[in-house]
Each structure stands twice: as structure tokens, then as C-alpha cells.
Amino acid sequence: MKKILLMITMVLGISVLAQAQNKDRQKHNPQQRAQHVSVMLQKKLNLSADQTAKVNTILLAQATQMDSLKANKAGDKKANREAFKTQLQKTDGQLAAVFTAEQNKTYSAFKAQMKEKFKGGRGKSMAHNRRGDMKNPAQRADHMTGMLQKKLNLDAAQSAKVKAIFVARATQVDSLKAKNPGDRKANHAAFKALRQDTDKQLQAVLTADQQKAYADLKAKMKEHHKAKRDSLNAPKAG
């Protein structure tokens, strides 16, 4: 059932589920995706052979257009988002013309059900992230120290000093969040200053080689977060 839901999203481009099927989308071409969803809708809506053929044509055209838009990575993101939105609306309009009134009602209910299913899954994920945020400063410092100990081959004395630095930083981060809840601008400047201060303290603990390895690690992490942000900000469509 999970695979079927992912395939539906790939072709119909239901934006709320787009991110959930990014990996699976790469394994199927437009024809395969259109065929999978056409068969699924045939069963769900009890489509006739003629309706199924028309639905497949509509979904194939959309899937092909979606892939074309995604390939245009150098294009304007805002323009691409608008193009995706227009394509989704066009597809829904075309499908509505093929379905009977009863089938349109069932189709709308089905999309709403999928949207709720996704929202529920996203809620669980966010709740999990919030639980992660609830770790106390000492636990977060332990995690970071353990990672750097392995990455930079820290000795016991260095690890103890690094942990103390991270505990102090984590404690101050929590204090800033409590002091200015929701004030991103105020927190941004404070967090930036705190990160700079932490880096300065770490530099005093690390050797020259470790400092170089630490700088490389931060650069890789920065690229990773940038790629993640770009992925989240990309047009959310099938």
C-alpha cells in the first residue's frame, strides 16, 4: 500500500506528499508512474476501460511535464513552483472532466485522506525532532564530544575540555531560546556570536592538524545543510 501511495504522488503531484516519494520517483519513468496510478484509480473509482485510457494519457502528460520542469534546475525557482502549481491544477481539471460526479467525489475524498495521512506522519516526525531538542545540555555535549573524539582523534584531556565547552554552549543556547522565544532575528545574532566564541575556544584545544580536520568537517556539514535546505525549498510536486 505504501508503494502505491508513493506512485500516486509521483504522477498526481499532490504537493503534501512530494518529499515522501523523492527516492522512489527516481526508479520509475513517466510511463511506469502513469500506468501504476491509472490502474490504482481504476480500482478505487471503478473506471471503465475508456476512462482508464484517458486517465493514463493525462497522467503520462503530467509526469513528463513534471520531469521536464525538475530538470530545469538552473531556472527560476519561483517560476518553477508556479509552473508546477499550474500543471497540478490542469491535471485535476482534466481528470474531473473524465470522472463522473460520484467518481469526482470519491477522488476528492481519497486525496483528502492521503493529505491527512501525510500530515499525521509529518506530525510524528516533528514530535520526534522535538523530543531530540529536549535533550539536556550535558547529553547534547556528550553527543558532540563523542563525534569530534572519533573524527579528530582527541585524547582524553582534549575530550574533557571539548565537552566543557559544548556544555557551556548548549546551556547558553537554551537560555537564549527561553529568553527570546520566536524572535529569530535577535536569536540569530546571539547564536552567531556564540558559535564564533565556541570555535575560538575549540581552536585553543585542538592541534594544527585537528583544526584543519575540524574546518573540513564544518565545511562538509555546511554543504550538507545547504543541500537539505535546497531540497526542502525545491518545488513540491510529483
C-alpha angles and dihedrals in degrees: 000000000000091000091050091052090051092050091050090054093049093060105028091045095219097183098212090064100037097102093048092065104040095113095044092048091063091062097058133060122220093264093054093046093048091048094050094050094042090056091046092051090045089061096039096047099027092238122191121238091259092050091048092053091050092046091051091052091050094047093045091053091049095046090050091049092047092053090049092052092047091051089059093080092151092057128099109285094213091051091048092051090052090048091052092049092049091049092051092050091048091052093049090049092051093047092048089057091055098045127076119241090262092048091050089053092050091046092052091049091049093052090048090051091052091049091053091047090054093046089053092052092046090049091055090049092050091047089052090051091049090052088053090052089054093068109118122246093260092054093047091047090050090053094050093043092050091051094049091044089061097038097045100027093237120191122230095266092049092047091053092050092045091051091051089052092050094046090053091048095047091049091051091047090055090048092052092049091051092046097049107024111184094001098121096171094054093043093046094061092044093048091049091053091046093051091050091050091048092050090051091052092047091050088059090055100043128076121239092263092046091049089054092048090047091051090051091049092052091049091052092047090049091053091047093053091045091053090048092051091048090051092051092047094048118106108284104224140118 
